[in-house]
Amino acid sequence: MLESLIVVGMTVHLLAVNLACAGPLVCIWLHFFGTDDDLCHRLGKSLAWFSLAAFVLGMVTGGVLMLVVPTPG
């Protein structure tokens, strides 16, 4: 049971940190290669906020996973 919770926590952590790292790159791509319409601006802005939320989620789950005592073997 504990191993399953650790696997779920690690999965959430890795997905959140990946989104937090890749999100700003997509925002930059939208800024430079997107058109100047309102859709690209709104999409980039909402993606930036999602990236910040994913960063916080990744740090919280990483901190919780640091508290897990490793088992032998």
PyMOL Python script that loads the backbone (N, CA, C, O; Angstrom):
from pymol import cmd

cmd.read_pdbstr("""\
ATOM      1  N   MET A   1       0.831  -1.201   0.000  1.00  0.00           N
ATOM      2  CA  MET A   1       0.000   0.000   0.000  1.00  0.00           C
ATOM      3  C   MET A   1       0.865   1.251   0.000  1.00  0.00           C
ATOM      4  O   MET A   1       0.610   2.185  -0.760  1.00  0.00           O
ATOM      5  N   LEU A   2       1.893   1.273   0.855  1.00  0.00           N
ATOM      6  CA  LEU A   2       2.772   2.444   0.917  1.00  0.00           C
ATOM      7  C   LEU A   2       3.534   2.636  -0.388  1.00  0.00           C
ATOM      8  O   LEU A   2       3.744   3.764  -0.834  1.00  0.00           O
ATOM      9  N   GLU A   3       3.950   1.512  -1.005  1.00  0.00           N
ATOM     10  CA  GLU A   3       4.665   1.611  -2.275  1.00  0.00           C
ATOM     11  C   GLU A   3       3.787   2.218  -3.363  1.00  0.00           C
ATOM     12  O   GLU A   3       4.271   2.980  -4.200  1.00  0.00           O
ATOM     13  N   SER A   4       2.504   1.886  -3.356  1.00  0.00           N
ATOM     14  CA  SER A   4       1.582   2.456  -4.348  1.00  0.00           C
ATOM     15  C   SER A   4       1.430   3.960  -4.156  1.00  0.00           C
ATOM     16  O   SER A   4       1.388   4.705  -5.136  1.00  0.00           O
ATOM     17  N   LEU A   5       1.347   4.411  -2.925  1.00  0.00           N
ATOM     18  CA  LEU A   5       1.259   5.856  -2.670  1.00  0.00           C
ATOM     19  C   LEU A   5       2.537   6.571  -3.078  1.00  0.00           C
ATOM     20  O   LEU A   5       2.489   7.689  -3.590  1.00  0.00           O
ATOM     21  N   ILE A   6       3.681   5.930  -2.855  1.00  0.00           N
ATOM     22  CA  ILE A   6       4.950   6.533  -3.270  1.00  0.00           C
ATOM     23  C   ILE A   6       5.017   6.638  -4.787  1.00  0.00           C
ATOM     24  O   ILE A   6       5.471   7.650  -5.321  1.00  0.00           O
ATOM     25  N   VAL A   7       4.567   5.600  -5.482  1.00  0.00           N
ATOM     26  CA  VAL A   7       4.577   5.627  -6.952  1.00  0.00           C
ATOM     27  C   VAL A   7       3.654   6.723  -7.472  1.00  0.00           C
ATOM     28  O   VAL A   7       4.019   7.446  -8.399  1.00  0.00           O
ATOM     29  N   VAL A   8       2.472   6.855  -6.895  1.00  0.00           N
ATOM     30  CA  VAL A   8       1.541   7.911  -7.322  1.00  0.00           C
ATOM     31  C   VAL A   8       2.133   9.291  -7.023  1.00  0.00           C
ATOM     32  O   VAL A   8       2.049  10.197  -7.853  1.00  0.00           O
ATOM     33  N   GLY A   9       2.731   9.450  -5.844  1.00  0.00           N
ATOM     34  CA  GLY A   9       3.346  10.730  -5.496  1.00  0.00           C
ATOM     35  C   GLY A   9       4.496  11.083  -6.418  1.00  0.00           C
ATOM     36  O   GLY A   9       4.637  12.237  -6.821  1.00  0.00           O
ATOM     37  N   MET A  10       5.323  10.097  -6.758  1.00  0.00           N
ATOM     38  CA  MET A  10       6.441  10.349  -7.675  1.00  0.00           C
ATOM     39  C   MET A  10       5.945  10.686  -9.077  1.00  0.00           C
ATOM     40  O   MET A  10       6.525  11.529  -9.762  1.00  0.00           O
ATOM     41  N   THR A  11       4.874  10.028  -9.499  1.00  0.00           N
ATOM     42  CA  THR A  11       4.303  10.311 -10.817  1.00  0.00           C
ATOM     43  C   THR A  11       3.765  11.732 -10.882  1.00  0.00           C
ATOM     44  O   THR A  11       4.016  12.452 -11.849  1.00  0.00           O
ATOM     45  N   VAL A  12       3.030  12.136  -9.859  1.00  0.00           N
ATOM     46  CA  VAL A  12       2.501  13.505  -9.817  1.00  0.00           C
ATOM     47  C   VAL A  12       3.653  14.505  -9.782  1.00  0.00           C
ATOM     48  O   VAL A  12       3.605  15.532 -10.459  1.00  0.00           O
ATOM     49  N   HIS A  13       4.677  14.211  -9.006  1.00  0.00           N
ATOM     50  CA  HIS A  13       5.826  15.108  -8.899  1.00  0.00           C
ATOM     51  C   HIS A  13       6.515  15.273 -10.252  1.00  0.00           C
ATOM     52  O   HIS A  13       6.793  16.395 -10.676  1.00  0.00           O
ATOM     53  N   LEU A  14       6.788  14.163 -10.925  1.00  0.00           N
ATOM     54  CA  LEU A  14       7.503  14.240 -12.203  1.00  0.00           C
ATOM     55  C   LEU A  14       6.676  14.941 -13.283  1.00  0.00           C
ATOM     56  O   LEU A  14       7.214  15.736 -14.054  1.00  0.00           O
ATOM     57  N   LEU A  15       5.385  14.656 -13.344  1.00  0.00           N
ATOM     58  CA  LEU A  15       4.541  15.329 -14.337  1.00  0.00           C
ATOM     59  C   LEU A  15       4.430  16.821 -14.073  1.00  0.00           C
ATOM     60  O   LEU A  15       4.457  17.625 -15.005  1.00  0.00           O
ATOM     61  N   ALA A  16       4.306  17.195 -12.798  1.00  0.00           N
ATOM     62  CA  ALA A  16       4.187  18.612 -12.459  1.00  0.00           C
ATOM     63  C   ALA A  16       5.478  19.362 -12.758  1.00  0.00           C
ATOM     64  O   ALA A  16       5.434  20.478 -13.276  1.00  0.00           O
ATOM     65  N   VAL A  17       6.614  18.773 -12.444  1.00  0.00           N
ATOM     66  CA  VAL A  17       7.888  19.447 -12.705  1.00  0.00           C
ATOM     67  C   VAL A  17       8.157  19.534 -14.211  1.00  0.00           C
ATOM     68  O   VAL A  17       8.708  20.528 -14.684  1.00  0.00           O
ATOM     69  N   ASN A  18       7.772  18.507 -14.957  1.00  0.00           N
ATOM     70  CA  ASN A  18       7.931  18.580 -16.412  1.00  0.00           C
ATOM     71  C   ASN A  18       7.081  19.693 -17.016  1.00  0.00           C
ATOM     72  O   ASN A  18       7.543  20.416 -17.898  1.00  0.00           O
ATOM     73  N   LEU A  19       5.848  19.835 -16.551  1.00  0.00           N
ATOM     74  CA  LEU A  19       5.001  20.925 -17.033  1.00  0.00           C
ATOM     75  C   LEU A  19       5.562  22.277 -16.624  1.00  0.00           C
ATOM     76  O   LEU A  19       5.518  23.231 -17.400  1.00  0.00           O
ATOM     77  N   ALA A  20       6.093  22.364 -15.398  1.00  0.00           N
ATOM     78  CA  ALA A  20       6.653  23.628 -14.927  1.00  0.00           C
ATOM     79  C   ALA A  20       7.890  24.024 -15.726  1.00  0.00           C
ATOM     80  O   ALA A  20       8.161  25.213 -15.895  1.00  0.00           O
ATOM     81  N   CYS A  21       8.639  23.046 -16.217  1.00  0.00           N
ATOM     82  CA  CYS A  21       9.843  23.356 -17.004  1.00  0.00           C
ATOM     83  C   CYS A  21       9.525  23.643 -18.466  1.00  0.00           C
ATOM     84  O   CYS A  21      10.134  24.527 -19.067  1.00  0.00           O
ATOM     85  N   ALA A  22       8.589  22.915 -19.039  1.00  0.00           N
ATOM     86  CA  ALA A  22       8.297  23.064 -20.459  1.00  0.00           C
ATOM     87  C   ALA A  22       7.302  24.182 -20.743  1.00  0.00           C
ATOM     88  O   ALA A  22       7.286  24.718 -21.851  1.00  0.00           O
ATOM     89  N   GLY A  23       6.477  24.545 -19.774  1.00  0.00           N
ATOM     90  CA  GLY A  23       5.464  25.574 -19.993  1.00  0.00           C
ATOM     91  C   GLY A  23       6.020  26.925 -20.411  1.00  0.00           C
ATOM     92  O   GLY A  23       5.522  27.507 -21.374  1.00  0.00           O
ATOM     93  N   PRO A  24       7.032  27.448 -19.726  1.00  0.00           N
ATOM     94  CA  PRO A  24       7.587  28.743 -20.164  1.00  0.00           C
ATOM     95  C   PRO A  24       8.206  28.706 -21.557  1.00  0.00           C
ATOM     96  O   PRO A  24       8.193  29.714 -22.264  1.00  0.00           O
ATOM     97  N   LEU A  25       8.749  27.553 -21.962  1.00  0.00           N
ATOM     98  CA  LEU A  25       9.288  27.451 -23.322  1.00  0.00           C
ATOM     99  C   LEU A  25       8.186  27.567 -24.366  1.00  0.00           C
ATOM    100  O   LEU A  25       8.375  28.182 -25.415  1.00  0.00           O
ATOM    101  N   VAL A  26       7.043  26.980 -24.074  1.00  0.00           N
ATOM    102  CA  VAL A  26       5.905  27.107 -24.994  1.00  0.00           C
ATOM    103  C   VAL A  26       5.389  28.545 -24.995  1.00  0.00           C
ATOM    104  O   VAL A  26       4.969  29.052 -26.035  1.00  0.00           O
ATOM    105  N   CYS A  27       5.419  29.204 -23.833  1.00  0.00           N
ATOM    106  CA  CYS A  27       5.007  30.607 -23.773  1.00  0.00           C
ATOM    107  C   CYS A  27       5.916  31.480 -24.632  1.00  0.00           C
ATOM    108  O   CYS A  27       5.441  32.376 -25.331  1.00  0.00           O
ATOM    109  N   ILE A  28       7.209  31.224 -24.582  1.00  0.00           N
ATOM    110  CA  ILE A  28       8.154  31.975 -25.419  1.00  0.00           C
ATOM    111  C   ILE A  28       7.886  31.693 -26.885  1.00  0.00           C
ATOM    112  O   ILE A  28       7.922  32.608 -27.708  1.00  0.00           O
ATOM    113  N   TRP A  29       7.618  30.434 -27.224  1.00  0.00           N
ATOM    114  CA  TRP A  29       7.323  30.083 -28.602  1.00  0.00           C
ATOM    115  C   TRP A  29       6.058  30.799 -29.085  1.00  0.00           C
ATOM    116  O   TRP A  29       6.010  31.292 -30.212  1.00  0.00           O
ATOM    117  N   LEU A  30       5.034  30.851 -28.225  1.00  0.00           N
ATOM    118  CA  LEU A  30       3.809  31.562 -28.598  1.00  0.00           C
ATOM    119  C   LEU A  30       4.071  33.053 -28.778  1.00  0.00           C
ATOM    120  O   LEU A  30       3.479  33.690 -29.649  1.00  0.00           O
ATOM    121  N   HIS A  31       4.950  33.603 -27.962  1.00  0.00           N
ATOM    122  CA  HIS A  31       5.229  35.037 -28.052  1.00  0.00           C
ATOM    123  C   HIS A  31       5.958  35.383 -29.351  1.00  0.00           C
ATOM    124  O   HIS A  31       5.626  36.374 -30.002  1.00  0.00           O
ATOM    125  N   PHE A  32       6.937  34.583 -29.727  1.00  0.00           N
ATOM    126  CA  PHE A  32       7.748  34.925 -30.902  1.00  0.00           C
ATOM    127  C   PHE A  32       7.172  34.410 -32.208  1.00  0.00           C
ATOM    128  O   PHE A  32       7.240  35.106 -33.221  1.00  0.00           O
ATOM    129  N   PHE A  33       6.607  33.211 -32.214  1.00  0.00           N
ATOM    130  CA  PHE A  33       6.159  32.624 -33.465  1.00  0.00           C
ATOM    131  C   PHE A  33       4.652  32.666 -33.651  1.00  0.00           C
ATOM    132  O   PHE A  33       4.156  32.365 -34.737  1.00  0.00           O
ATOM    133  N   GLY A  34       3.926  33.029 -32.626  1.00  0.00           N
ATOM    134  CA  GLY A  34       2.482  33.162 -32.756  1.00  0.00           C
ATOM    135  C   GLY A  34       2.126  34.507 -33.361  1.00  0.00           C
ATOM    136  O   GLY A  34       2.945  35.425 -33.403  1.00  0.00           O
ATOM    137  N   THR A  35       0.930  34.602 -33.814  1.00  0.00           N
ATOM    138  CA  THR A  35       0.477  35.881 -34.333  1.00  0.00           C
ATOM    139  C   THR A  35       0.142  36.801 -33.168  1.00  0.00           C
ATOM    140  O   THR A  35       0.111  36.365 -32.017  1.00  0.00           O
ATOM    141  N   ASP A  36      -0.104  38.040 -33.457  1.00  0.00           N
ATOM    142  CA  ASP A  36      -0.378  39.015 -32.407  1.00  0.00           C
ATOM    143  C   ASP A  36      -1.855  39.075 -32.020  1.00  0.00           C
ATOM    144  O   ASP A  36      -2.314  40.074 -31.466  1.00  0.00           O
ATOM    145  N   ASP A  37      -2.591  38.016 -32.309  1.00  0.00           N
ATOM    146  CA  ASP A  37      -4.002  38.046 -31.951  1.00  0.00           C
ATOM    147  C   ASP A  37      -4.187  37.791 -30.459  1.00  0.00           C
ATOM    148  O   ASP A  37      -3.243  37.447 -29.748  1.00  0.00           O
ATOM    149  N   ASP A  38      -5.385  37.961 -30.019  1.00  0.00           N
ATOM    150  CA  ASP A  38      -5.684  37.859 -28.595  1.00  0.00           C
ATOM    151  C   ASP A  38      -5.630  36.418 -28.096  1.00  0.00           C
ATOM    152  O   ASP A  38      -5.373  36.193 -26.913  1.00  0.00           O
ATOM    153  N   LEU A  39      -5.865  35.437 -28.966  1.00  0.00           N
ATOM    154  CA  LEU A  39      -5.871  34.037 -28.559  1.00  0.00           C
ATOM    155  C   LEU A  39      -4.490  33.582 -28.094  1.00  0.00           C
ATOM    156  O   LEU A  39      -4.378  32.925 -27.059  1.00  0.00           O
ATOM    157  N   CYS A  40      -3.440  33.920 -28.838  1.00  0.00           N
ATOM    158  CA  CYS A  40      -2.086  33.530 -28.435  1.00  0.00           C
ATOM    159  C   CYS A  40      -1.706  34.188 -27.120  1.00  0.00           C
ATOM    160  O   CYS A  40      -1.060  33.564 -26.278  1.00  0.00           O
ATOM    161  N   HIS A  41      -2.096  35.426 -26.937  1.00  0.00           N
ATOM    162  CA  HIS A  41      -1.771  36.126 -25.696  1.00  0.00           C
ATOM    163  C   HIS A  41      -2.481  35.481 -24.504  1.00  0.00           C
ATOM    164  O   HIS A  41      -1.864  35.257 -23.463  1.00  0.00           O
ATOM    165  N   ARG A  42      -3.758  35.184 -24.650  1.00  0.00           N
ATOM    166  CA  ARG A  42      -4.510  34.556 -23.555  1.00  0.00           C
ATOM    167  C   ARG A  42      -4.013  33.144 -23.274  1.00  0.00           C
ATOM    168  O   ARG A  42      -3.923  32.737 -22.116  1.00  0.00           O
ATOM    169  N   LEU A  43      -3.692  32.397 -24.320  1.00  0.00           N
ATOM    170  CA  LEU A  43      -3.188  31.039 -24.140  1.00  0.00           C
ATOM    171  C   LEU A  43      -1.834  31.051 -23.436  1.00  0.00           C
ATOM    172  O   LEU A  43      -1.597  30.245 -22.536  1.00  0.00           O
ATOM    173  N   GLY A  44      -0.957  31.944 -23.831  1.00  0.00           N
ATOM    174  CA  GLY A  44       0.344  32.045 -23.177  1.00  0.00           C
ATOM    175  C   GLY A  44       0.237  32.475 -21.728  1.00  0.00           C
ATOM    176  O   GLY A  44       0.972  31.984 -20.871  1.00  0.00           O
ATOM    177  N   LYS A  45      -0.678  33.391 -21.457  1.00  0.00           N
ATOM    178  CA  LYS A  45      -0.856  33.861 -20.084  1.00  0.00           C
ATOM    179  C   LYS A  45      -1.414  32.759 -19.191  1.00  0.00           C
ATOM    180  O   LYS A  45      -0.950  32.583 -18.065  1.00  0.00           O
ATOM    181  N   SER A  46      -2.395  32.022 -19.676  1.00  0.00           N
ATOM    182  CA  SER A  46      -2.956  30.943 -18.856  1.00  0.00           C
ATOM    183  C   SER A  46      -1.955  29.800 -18.697  1.00  0.00           C
ATOM    184  O   SER A  46      -1.906  29.170 -17.640  1.00  0.00           O
ATOM    185  N   LEU A  47      -1.161  29.524 -19.725  1.00  0.00           N
ATOM    186  CA  LEU A  47      -0.134  28.497 -19.606  1.00  0.00           C
ATOM    187  C   LEU A  47       0.945  28.895 -18.610  1.00  0.00           C
ATOM    188  O   LEU A  47       1.474  28.041 -17.898  1.00  0.00           O
ATOM    189  N   ALA A  48       1.276  30.176 -18.549  1.00  0.00           N
ATOM    190  CA  ALA A  48       2.248  30.641 -17.559  1.00  0.00           C
ATOM    191  C   ALA A  48       1.718  30.445 -16.144  1.00  0.00           C
ATOM    192  O   ALA A  48       2.472  30.042 -15.258  1.00  0.00           O
ATOM    193  N   TRP A  49       0.441  30.721 -15.915  1.00  0.00           N
ATOM    194  CA  TRP A  49      -0.133  30.502 -14.588  1.00  0.00           C
ATOM    195  C   TRP A  49      -0.194  29.016 -14.246  1.00  0.00           C
ATOM    196  O   TRP A  49       0.068  28.631 -13.107  1.00  0.00           O
ATOM    197  N   PHE A  50      -0.541  28.172 -15.234  1.00  0.00           N
ATOM    198  CA  PHE A  50      -0.545  26.728 -15.000  1.00  0.00           C
ATOM    199  C   PHE A  50       0.858  26.221 -14.686  1.00  0.00           C
ATOM    200  O   PHE A  50       1.025  25.314 -13.872  1.00  0.00           O
ATOM    201  N   SER A  51       1.867  26.806 -15.332  1.00  0.00           N
ATOM    202  CA  SER A  51       3.242  26.404 -15.058  1.00  0.00           C
ATOM    203  C   SER A  51       3.644  26.767 -13.638  1.00  0.00           C
ATOM    204  O   SER A  51       4.326  25.991 -12.969  1.00  0.00           O
ATOM    205  N   LEU A  52       3.230  27.934 -13.175  1.00  0.00           N
ATOM    206  CA  LEU A  52       3.532  28.311 -11.789  1.00  0.00           C
ATOM    207  C   LEU A  52       2.819  27.396 -10.795  1.00  0.00           C
ATOM    208  O   LEU A  52       3.397  27.011  -9.779  1.00  0.00           O
ATOM    209  N   ALA A  53       1.579  27.052 -11.083  1.00  0.00           N
ATOM    210  CA  ALA A  53       0.850  26.134 -10.204  1.00  0.00           C
ATOM    211  C   ALA A  53       1.493  24.747 -10.219  1.00  0.00           C
ATOM    212  O   ALA A  53       1.568  24.087  -9.182  1.00  0.00           O
ATOM    213  N   ALA A  54       1.952  24.307 -11.381  1.00  0.00           N
ATOM    214  CA  ALA A  54       2.617  23.012 -11.470  1.00  0.00           C
ATOM    215  C   ALA A  54       3.951  23.035 -10.733  1.00  0.00           C
ATOM    216  O   ALA A  54       4.351  22.028 -10.148  1.00  0.00           O
ATOM    217  N   PHE A  55       4.641  24.169 -10.753  1.00  0.00           N
ATOM    218  CA  PHE A  55       5.888  24.298 -10.004  1.00  0.00           C
ATOM    219  C   PHE A  55       5.636  24.137  -8.507  1.00  0.00           C
ATOM    220  O   PHE A  55       6.374  23.427  -7.822  1.00  0.00           O
ATOM    221  N   VAL A  56       4.600  24.792  -8.003  1.00  0.00           N
ATOM    222  CA  VAL A  56       4.269  24.686  -6.583  1.00  0.00           C
ATOM    223  C   VAL A  56       3.867  23.250  -6.242  1.00  0.00           C
ATOM    224  O   VAL A  56       4.303  22.714  -5.223  1.00  0.00           O
ATOM    225  N   LEU A  57       3.049  22.627  -7.078  1.00  0.00           N
ATOM    226  CA  LEU A  57       2.639  21.248  -6.846  1.00  0.00           C
ATOM    227  C   LEU A  57       3.839  20.304  -6.867  1.00  0.00           C
ATOM    228  O   LEU A  57       3.928  19.389  -6.048  1.00  0.00           O
ATOM    229  N   GLY A  58       4.754  20.525  -7.796  1.00  0.00           N
ATOM    230  CA  GLY A  58       5.952  19.689  -7.870  1.00  0.00           C
ATOM    231  C   GLY A  58       6.840  19.848  -6.652  1.00  0.00           C
ATOM    232  O   GLY A  58       7.402  18.870  -6.160  1.00  0.00           O
ATOM    233  N   MET A  59       6.972  21.073  -6.158  1.00  0.00           N
ATOM    234  CA  MET A  59       7.794  21.287  -4.963  1.00  0.00           C
ATOM    235  C   MET A  59       7.145  20.681  -3.714  1.00  0.00           C
ATOM    236  O   MET A  59       7.838  20.132  -2.857  1.00  0.00           O
ATOM    237  N   VAL A  60       5.822  20.780  -3.616  1.00  0.00           N
ATOM    238  CA  VAL A  60       5.130  20.208  -2.454  1.00  0.00           C
ATOM    239  C   VAL A  60       5.232  18.681  -2.472  1.00  0.00           C
ATOM    240  O   VAL A  60       5.550  18.074  -1.450  1.00  0.00           O
ATOM    241  N   THR A  61       4.969  18.063  -3.611  1.00  0.00           N
ATOM    242  CA  THR A  61       5.058  16.606  -3.671  1.00  0.00           C
ATOM    243  C   THR A  61       6.498  16.126  -3.513  1.00  0.00           C
ATOM    244  O   THR A  61       6.732  15.063  -2.938  1.00  0.00           O
ATOM    245  N   GLY A  62       7.456  16.888  -4.011  1.00  0.00           N
ATOM    246  CA  GLY A  62       8.854  16.531  -3.804  1.00  0.00           C
ATOM    247  C   GLY A  62       9.249  16.616  -2.343  1.00  0.00           C
ATOM    248  O   GLY A  62      10.001  15.775  -1.849  1.00  0.00           O
ATOM    249  N   GLY A  63       8.748  17.626  -1.649  1.00  0.00           N
ATOM    250  CA  GLY A  63       9.023  17.745  -0.224  1.00  0.00           C
ATOM    251  C   GLY A  63       8.407  16.622   0.582  1.00  0.00           C
ATOM    252  O   GLY A  63       9.011  16.125   1.533  1.00  0.00           O
ATOM    253  N   VAL A  64       7.201  16.220   0.202  1.00  0.00           N
ATOM    254  CA  VAL A  64       6.553  15.101   0.893  1.00  0.00           C
ATOM    255  C   VAL A  64       7.324  13.807   0.622  1.00  0.00           C
ATOM    256  O   VAL A  64       7.492  12.985   1.523  1.00  0.00           O
ATOM    257  N   LEU A  65       7.791  13.624  -0.614  1.00  0.00           N
ATOM    258  CA  LEU A  65       8.538  12.413  -0.935  1.00  0.00           C
ATOM    259  C   LEU A  65       9.891  12.372  -0.231  1.00  0.00           C
ATOM    260  O   LEU A  65      10.424  11.286  -0.003  1.00  0.00           O
ATOM    261  N   MET A  66      10.456  13.519   0.118  1.00  0.00           N
ATOM    262  CA  MET A  66      11.713  13.538   0.847  1.00  0.00           C
ATOM    263  C   MET A  66      11.529  13.026   2.273  1.00  0.00           C
ATOM    264  O   MET A  66      12.493  12.570   2.888  1.00  0.00           O
ATOM    265  N   LEU A  67      10.316  13.091   2.807  1.00  0.00           N
ATOM    266  CA  LEU A  67      10.048  12.639   4.159  1.00  0.00           C
ATOM    267  C   LEU A  67       9.858  11.130   4.264  1.00  0.00           C
ATOM    268  O   LEU A  67       9.828  10.578   5.364  1.00  0.00           O
ATOM    269  N   VAL A  68       9.730  10.463   3.110  1.00  0.00           N
ATOM    270  CA  VAL A  68       9.517   9.017   3.117  1.00  0.00           C
ATOM    271  C   VAL A  68      10.832   8.332   3.490  1.00  0.00           C
ATOM    272  O   VAL A  68      11.878   8.605   2.902  1.00  0.00           O
ATOM    273  N   VAL A  69      10.760   7.443   4.472  1.00  0.00           N
ATOM    274  CA  VAL A  69      11.953   6.713   4.919  1.00  0.00           C
ATOM    275  C   VAL A  69      12.213   5.570   3.948  1.00  0.00           C
ATOM    276  O   VAL A  69      11.317   4.764   3.694  1.00  0.00           O
ATOM    277  N   PRO A  70      13.424   5.485   3.400  1.00  0.00           N
ATOM    278  CA  PRO A  70      13.697   4.385   2.454  1.00  0.00           C
ATOM    279  C   PRO A  70      13.703   3.035   3.176  1.00  0.00           C
ATOM    280  O   PRO A  70      14.140   2.921   4.320  1.00  0.00           O
ATOM    281  N   THR A  71      13.211   2.037   2.480  1.00  0.00           N
ATOM    282  CA  THR A  71      13.185   0.695   3.035  1.00  0.00           C
ATOM    283  C   THR A  71      14.408  -0.075   2.545  1.00  0.00           C
ATOM    284  O   THR A  71      14.892   0.176   1.441  1.00  0.00           O
ATOM    285  N   PRO A  72      14.902  -0.988   3.333  1.00  0.00           N
ATOM    286  CA  PRO A  72      16.050  -1.790   2.858  1.00  0.00           C
ATOM    287  C   PRO A  72      15.629  -2.709   1.734  1.00  0.00           C
ATOM    288  O   PRO A  72      14.554  -3.308   1.766  1.00  0.00           O
ATOM    289  N   GLY A  73      16.491  -2.812   0.743  1.00  0.00           N
ATOM    290  CA  GLY A  73      16.226  -3.714  -0.370  1.00  0.00           C
ATOM    291  C   GLY A  73      15.500  -3.014  -1.459  1.00  0.00           C
ATOM    292  O   GLY A  73      15.190  -3.622  -2.484  1.00  0.00           O
TER     293      GLY A  73
END
""", "prot")
cmd.dss("prot")
cmd.show_as("cartoon", "prot")
cmd.util.cbc("prot")
cmd.orient("prot")
